[in-house]
Amino acid sequence: MRNTFVALLLLLPLLFGLPDRDRTSRPARTLIVCLDGINFSDFEDLQARGHFPYLQRPSRLIAPFPSLTNPAMVEILQGSGAPSSPGYEDSYFDLASNKMRGGVLKRIGPGFVKGSFRELFDHHPPGFASSLEYLLPPHSCEGIFQADLEAGLKAFRKSKSRVYRIYIGPTDCAAHTGGLNSARGLLEEMDQELQRTRQREPDTHIVLFSDHGNAYGAYRRVDLGKFLKRHGYRVRGRITGPDSAVVPRFGLIGAALVFVHDDRRFEVAQKLSFLEGVHFAATRDEGVVRIYREGHEAQISRASGMLRYQPGEADPLLLDRPRALTPEGWFSHTRDHRYPDPVNRLWEMSEDAVTNRAQVLVGLERGYYAGSPALDFFVELRATHGSLDAEQSLGFMASSAVDLPAYLQTRQAGEFLSAIGF
């Protein structure tokens, strides 16, 4: 598969770089649109029903772990110059200053876009607009989507750029709060607008992609902070001693982050693995990723270019037995697994994408979520992402001109975008 993908990239200049000498209008343009939080299965189903007929079959784009926007977008766009994100989300714990930073106030100023992956897009709505999505969901999500899409496509039509990049964020809010019908409704609107764009400029090459998926269903809150307090930890906004912990609470997501003293990370991970709703708690130690489930430990280690998974009594990744493969081998072997490409994703744990990395990463079971209690007053959660499972992890990528591979890692998706001029 790797060789096929490289060959595809080598052909891209021939597909898009040579102008048609018989064409009297300007050369074909490329429109790239990122839709936050649209899962592969939703897009595939709509295409099977006749929507997006101008696009080739979609690829399953596997998000990193945790399957959140910042790590995913940075990994996809690193080759195009995206800087590492200071946190897994815009609200994050700053290790150097030992306090929480970001959050809603950051979205109001220019720093939300400037200096982040968002700056690589020609059209990205201001942060304060995205802060309004959750005022009256899902209607507010849908209204802001329509405004963002209209503004983005209007800017594209006015632009003379050969490649134009648009970021659409409210699709994730619609999935979280409106569920399946709301998310698919926005996709149908997107299809209609892109069909009109194709009518105006028939030679436009269109690429759609999303950063991660969303899993629909009923959800129950997991309170990691309360659990840690019962086990003797002081959960606050700073690390003040060996028995203190910071648990950032943002969004309503299927994963959680815990910051603790380094010498307590194993104890904390093991304890958290007993909490109802926790699939696993993982931490890294001198080249070994230790994954705890119900107190039992599994490991991922690396030697001679091979990643070795040792499930022990836990087997949180459901891979049955010890096995050592190259990263490419793991990808080929487990890309269609219940937890897609889990060994690579847990080995990497977004380390190249996030600056302030948590000592313990927690993946939650399907049907459970963690995050900001304040959002519970505004939101009836109908879908979420963040965990290792397929629906929460699988975004998509589709092109009108190229039949992409059935599965893409974030790095491969980034190579494709770079090749067409992102």
C-alpha angles and dihedrals in degrees: 000000000000092000091048091053093049090050089051091053091050090055095051096085088056091049098047109011102066118076120222106250091208093054113102095187124072117290120278115283132215123228115194118191125184116202112197116230103357110144126221097242093056093051093044092050094050092048090051087055092056103270122129093019091164092063126082119237111298126250122227103244109205113215122214121253120295090040096223132135101251098051092041097049093044092051092047094047103035090104089055093053104271110160122225114273117244089226144013086253135014089266104063145156112252109215095198097052093032095227144092118272138180120026129132096334092057090058092061096061132060091260091081091073103017114088094010135096086268090072089068090068120087089215120032119151116238117267096246089062092056089049088064094057094091098047094094107000138224091012093051090050091051094046094050090046091056092048093047093047094047092048093046096050092044089054090048092054091050093046123092093201116127090219121037125185126203128184119203115190108171093075088079091051090050091053093047096049108021099035127207099338094050095047094047091046090059091048090054090052090049090053092052093050093047091050088055089049090053090050091055095042108019094181094057112127108220125201121184124186141159132210100226141340136256128228116217123217146083116311139199125204121249112205107204093171093056090047093051091048089056088055095053102269124132107225110203141131095275140045103243102159145349092284096052128098138184119213109184111215116205133145120345104281145158096243138053139204128218126192116199140145110296093241091056099049095095093049092047094046092049093048093048091052088071094056115109110254095026114121094186143330117221135194136169126236124180097322096327126102109211116202119193126200120175089340096307121116131227123180143209117197136168131224132157092356093306128115113217122202117200110185098188111182093322108058093179090172094054094232095135102217145022113285137168120208138153115262088256090050092052090050093052093043099048109022092109094042124122084255102037116226091341100168095055093043095050092043091055098035090185091293096148092046103047127055101193101051123189120237090225127035117195125202115199130216120252109278096034133093141180132199144085115005089201091067090058087073091060103031139059097200112230101162139011145176138202103094131100098254124110103251093050093042106042117088120164143235126200133174131197092217108032131055099221125204117277091248131031132188115215091255092055092047088052092051090054093049091048091050092056093047109269 
